[in-house]
Structures are given as C-alpha cells and as structure tokens.
C-alpha cells in the first residue's frame, strides 16, 4: 500500500495508478510521479523484513506479490462468493 504525503496527493496517486493499470501511462511515468508525492519509507534490514513476513504468515513469494501489487481485493472476493451462492 502506498503512503502519500496527504489526502490530495493520495487522490491524485490513485488516479495515476488507475491510468497505469489500464496502460494509459507507463511504468517510467509512474516512477516519476511517485517520487515527489510518496511519503518517505524507512530503510528495513533483512531481519526486519523476515520478522514482518513471519508475523503476517507470508511466504517470500507472497510478499513479492504484495510488493508488486498482485493482490485481490476482499470486496471482489466477497462479490464472487455471493455470486456463487445466487447462481448468477
């Protein structure tokens, strides 16, 4: 999850991310956009990353998926499950 410097930057960032997902803006553009608007991230040691991964019960592969934005929205899963129950 991205952490922006404020709500206005977050709204702009979410819009830019949507444009990126739909391939309207490229990866380089996103990197250029993110730099001035994202809040700074603290450096993490490998030990701290391992500890967080273990606390969250994530494999290295799962953590890489989260880092790359390859996650599934809970609401989308719930809607899918609801559709299974209704036969739609």
HUHU-V821470 format. One record per run of one state. SS is the DSSP state (h for helix, s for strand, l for the rest). FROM is the first residue (numbers start at 0). TO is the last residue. If there is no record, write none. Layout:
# HUHU-V821470
SS:FROM:TO
SS:FROM:TO
This chain:
# HUHU-V821470
l:0:2
s:3:3
l:4:5
h:6:20
l:21:25
h:26:36
s:37:37
l:38:44
h:45:54
l:55:58
h:59:66
l:67:72
h:73:85
l:86:87
